[in-house]
């Protein structure tokens, strides 16, 4: 009997960590992608090659979507799809920071059902399977319960706090913080370290798919910037921003955002 999807993702993420950590010892020698979407390194490609080979061999009937693989419409014909970011936070990886992650997910008919986010240099492995809760290094995690918007801690970039993004141009009194890996930001909210996270610009599916399930299994609510449900394996693999927090704070954030 094949291993469950979550076990498969955990093993793959750990191997990805070994490969990336080896490459992190340098030289890294990054270059810019020809489509202008940011830098890439040999480590990104080596991790992607390993994941594509091992995961697709284990699940040949699943589709494939990865930041570092050429995308094709073939994945749209599969009920289950791997959604992969080989290294989320490549700029941090290049700079020698420890804040980068491997983000691996399986989506079934648009909904993520298994997910792993692994930060090897921080020794943090977040995991979740649908209906089974969310975990950090095997221990259960839960989103924070703060309901008041004023003073809530939120992970978001400065661009999200321009007046035009908020109802009446009034920006709430939020404690803003930032981490370079979007997958890690999602995980920190699931862990209860921060009350919420938000990004109001279109977001690539590979950056957020794994975090979506980990958050939901930790008791948080996730949505796009207009409070719509996050669905994955779209023809254009993007969603319209992300807002995540416990249900009460999630509602308060959306009530404060410009419509």
N, C-alpha and C positions, 0 to 999 in steps of 0.2 A: 504494500500500500504506500503511495507517495506521501511525503511529509506534508503537513498542513502548510498553507501559504505563508503564515506568519513565521514558522520555523525556517522555511526556505529563505525568507527575506532577512531574518536575523543572521543566518550563516553567511549569506551573500554580503551583507553590510559589514560584518566583521572581516571578511576577506578584503573588501574594498578598503577598509581602514588600514590593513597591513600594507597593501599596495601603495596607497596615498602617503602613508607615513614614511615609507622607504623613499619615495620621490621627494618628500619634503626636506630631506637632508641635502638636496640640491646637487648641481645647479638646476634651477627650475626653468629658466629660459622661456617665458610666456610670449605669446603673440596674439594679435587681435583677430577675431573672427571676421571673415570677409563681409558678412551681413551687418557688421557694426553693432552687434549685440553684446560685445564685451570681450574680455580676454579668455584664453584657453591655454592649457599646459599639457605636457606629455602625461601628467598624472591624471587629468580629466579623461584623456583618451584611453589610457591603460585601464582605469577603473571601468569605464564604459564598455570596453572590449570584454573584460572578464564578466561583467554583469550580463551583457548580451548573450555571451556564450553559455554561461551556467544557467541563467534563469530560463532562457528560451529552450534550452535542451531539457530542462525539468518540466516545462509547461509548453510544449510545442503548439498547443491549441489557443494560447493567449496572444493577444496583440501586444505591440511594443511601441512605447512613446518615451523618448529620452532626449534631454537637451543636446546631447552630443551625437545623436544618430540622425540621419536624414529621415524626415517624416514623410510618410506616404499614407494614402487613404485606406490601405489594407487593414489598419487597426480598427477602422470603423465597422468592419464586418465581424468583429469578435465581441462576445458578451463580456469576457474578462480581458483586462489589459494591464500590463505592467506600465507604471508611470514613474520615471526614474530621473533623478538629478545626481549624476555621478559625484560631483563636488559642488555643494551649494555654499557660496562664499568664496569663489575662486580668487577674488582680489585679496581677501584675507590670507588665503593659502599662499599666494605669491609674496605677500608682505611678511610672512613668517609668523603670523598670528595663529593661535590655537582655536579660533572661532570659525570653523568651517565644518560642514556636515555632509554625510551621505543620506539622501532622502529616497526611500524606496516604498512604493505603494502598489497595491492591486485594486483596481476598480471593477465592479460588476454592474453592467448596465448603467454606468454613470455615477455610481456610488462607491466610495472607497470602503473596502471590507477588510483589508490587512495593511499595516503600515509600520515602518521603522524609520527613525531618524537617529543617526549615530554620529557622535562627535568623538573620534578616537583619541585626540590629544587632551580632551577634557574627561575622558572615561565616562561618557554619558550615552546610554542607549535607551531611547524612548521607543515604546512599542505598543501596538493595539491591534486587536481583531474585533470585528463587529460583535457587539453584545457581550464582550468579555472584559471590559474595563481597559484602562490605560496604565502603563507601567514605566518606571524609570529604573533601569538596572534590576528589573524583576520585582520592584516594590511598587504598590499601587500609588497613583498620584491623583490629585483632585484640583480643579480650578478654584481660584479664590472666590469668596462669596460676597464681596463688597457690592452693594447696590447703588450707592451714591456716586453720581458722576463727578461732582466737585471733589478734587483731591485724588481721584483715582489715578493709579499708575498705568501708563500705556506705552507700549513699544510702537513707535512710528517715526517716520522721517519728518524733518521740518516742513517739507512741502505740503504735508497733510494739514497743517495748521494755518494756512492762509485763509483770510476771512471769507472768500467766496465759497469755501467748502462747508460753511456752517450757516444754519438758519439765522437770518437777520444779520449775518456778518459777525455774530457773537461767538467767539472761540471759547469753549468751556475752560475752566480752571483745572487742567489736567497736569499730572506730573509726567513729563515726557522723557523717555529713555530710548536707546537704540542699540541694536546688535546687527552686525553686518550680514549674517545669514538669516534669510527670511524663514527657513525651516526651523532654525533655533528660536527665533522670536515666537513662533507658534507654539513650540514645545515649552518655553518658559511660562507662557500663559496656562497651558495645560498643567504644568507643575505647581501653579499657584504662586510663582515668584513675582508675577506682575498681574494686574487686574484685567488688562485687555491688550489687544494689538489691532492695528489698522493699517491698511494700505489702500488708497483710493484710486490708484491708477490700475489699468489692466495688468493682470498677473499671470505668468506662465503656469500651466498646470503642474509641471514638475517641481516648482518651488513650493507648492502649497498642498498637493494631494495628500501626502503622508500626514502633515500637520492637521489637516481637516479632520481625519478620523481620530487621531490622538486627542485632539481637543474635545470632540463630541463624546468620546468614551470617558473623558475626564469630567464630564458634566457641563462643559461649555456649549454655547451656541455659536454656530458659524453661519456666515452669509456673504453675499457680495455687497457692494456699497449701497445698493438699493433694497437691501433686505431680502433678496431672492436667494433661493437655495443654491448651494454650490454643487454643480454637476460637472463630471469630468468625461474625458475622451470626446471632446467637441471637435468638429471639423477644423476649426482654428483653435489650437489648444491653449486658450486663455479664458479667464473669468474676469468679471468686471469689478476688480478689487476684492478685498477681504476685510470683514469686521468680525472679531471674535472676543467673547467674554461670557461670563455666566449669563443666564437668560435675562435677569433683571437689568444688569448693566448694559447688556447688548441692546435691549429696548431703549434704554436711556441714551445711548450713543446714537442710535438711528433717529431718535426723536430730535436730537440736536443737530443732525447733519442737514445741509441744504437739500431740498428735494429736486 
